[in-house]
């Protein structure tokens, strides 16, 4: 699947903003459950080599969704 040329990268965003802007970063039910449990979430490209390790080290990769 090709990347959306109109996509905007958010470095930090809150759950209410994700829902308000109707961003489709993942399933609405999953977003709602993470919000209810106050879980921080990082959305990033799994296909980029090394990204999982970068996220685990706390490096700024992708978008952090804050409770």
C-alpha positions in Angstrom: 0.0 0.0 0.0 1.4 3.4 -1.0 1.7 6.2 1.5 -0.9 8.9 1.3 0.8 12.1 -0.1 -1.7 14.2 1.8 -0.9 12.6 5.2 0.3 14.8 8.0 2.8 13.6 10.6 1.9 14.5 14.2 4.8 14.0 16.6 2.5 14.3 19.7 -1.2 14.2 19.8 -3.9 13.4 22.4 -6.6 10.7 22.2 -9.4 13.4 22.1 -7.6 15.0 19.1 -7.3 11.7 17.3 -11.0 11.2 17.7 -11.9 14.8 16.9 -9.9 14.9 13.7 -11.1 11.4 12.8 -7.6 10.2 12.2 -7.5 6.6 11.1 -4.3 5.5 12.8 -6.0 2.2 14.0 -9.3 0.7 14.7 -11.7 3.0 16.6 -12.4 0.4 19.2 -8.7 -0.1 19.9 -8.2 3.7 20.2 -11.1 4.0 22.6 -9.9 1.1 24.7 -6.4 2.6 25.0 -7.9 6.0 25.8 -10.0 4.5 28.6 -7.0 2.7 30.1 -4.9 5.8 29.8 -2.2 3.9 27.8 0.4 6.0 25.9 0.7 4.7 22.3 3.3 5.1 19.6 2.2 4.7 16.0 5.2 4.1 13.7 6.3 2.3 10.5 7.1 -1.4 11.3 8.6 -1.8 7.9 11.5 0.6 8.6 14.4 -1.5 9.9 15.4 -0.6 13.5 12.2 1.2 14.3 11.0 -1.2 17.0 14.3 -0.8 18.8 14.2 3.0 18.4 10.7 3.1 20.0 11.8 0.8 22.8 14.7 3.2 23.5 12.3 6.1 23.7 13.6 7.8 20.5 11.1 10.0 18.7 9.7 7.7 16.0 6.3 8.2 14.4 3.5 9.6 16.5 3.0 9.5 20.2 -0.6 9.5 21.4 -0.9 10.7 24.9 -3.7 9.9 27.4 
